């Protein structure tokens, strides 16, 4: 069970959202039925996506992991 505002790591690619396994997000909502709303944001704070994910699609950060930055495609519109 994760807590609101906990930082988590995506376990699989989500091409529809431009996200890849290893991207880091923050839990912004928890559903009683199971599942989490996870926000993925750029370093300056711009939200890149908010996605509903199951517990098996995210994981906790592990000791000695390093964060990595990458370019993402901007959504049209």
Steps between C-alpha positions, in 0.01 A plus 500: 500500500632839403430838661385825344796717390732198492747501211479184290660349190307383194550129424390500132487723196183704446541621141160672490630736771860523376622325816756221525592245761717668761326839485442648845161628614314607813184341635230768506198280566413161641188302412331283762437236235874487431705708265680829512496831317864573421621837373806516278657844475790681335772635733355853491164364620302476175268200516571259215226256590278366776438130461295245691725204578474172685733405781678256267584784257706705746771433754690680773836656430789284612816607685784613275282564194580809297243723331542565129353773280377464142309702245132421455277590209262785578132422458330665204262781579 
